[in-house]
Amino acid sequence: MADDLAELVRQAQDEDPLRALQATAALRREIERVEAVQVRRARVAGLPWAQIAHAIGVTKQAVHKKYGKR
């Protein structure tokens, strides 16, 4: 996974703007997926929404709205 992310970061710096944008979009999707997995792990471990929200730099309401119904 780390190698895949590193490759996407490299591709996001491509001189061709369309290839760079495609890589950036793919990178954003992968980061969103990883964040969702980590939020799920935190909830399974019993961490409260407020603590999770603080860790990712959003409000408790925002993190609960995004991940609370999954």
N, C-alpha and C positions, 0 to 999 in steps of 0.2 A: 504494500500500500504506500509506504513512504517513497518508494521509487516511482510509483505512478504519479503521486503528487508532485514530486520533483520534476518529472517529465512535463507535466502540465504547466508548471511554473516556467520552465524553459520555453515551452511552446507559446506561452502568453507573452513572451518578449520577442516573438517572431517579427521580422521586418514587414511581412505582409499583414496589413491590418485585419483582414478577414480571418486569416488563420489565428492571429493573436486573439481576436474576439471569440472565436470558437473555443479556443483553449481556455480563455477566461470564463466563459459560460460553463464549460465542463468542470473547471476547478471550483466554481461557486456551487454547482450541484453536488460535487463530492464533499465539499466542506459542510454543506447543509446536511448531507446524509450522516457524516461523522458526528456532527453536533447532535442530531436526533438520537443516535446510538448512545452517546455519552449522557444525554439528559435521561434517557430510559434507564441506563445503568445507575445514575444518581438516584432516581426515584426508587428503583428496586432496592438500593442500599438504604433507603429510608430518609434521604435528604429532603428537607422542605423546599417548596417552590422558591421561597425568598432567598435561600442560600444558592440555589441553582441560578436564579436570576442574577444575583450579584456576581457570580463566577463568569457569566457570559456578558455582563454589562447591559442588562435590560431590566425593566421593571418586573416585579412578580406577576402582575397582570399580563404583561406581554408574553412571558415564557409560558404561563399557564394557558393562555389563549392559543398559542402556537402548538404546544405539545400536550396539553392536558387531556385532550379527548382521544389521544392515540392509544 
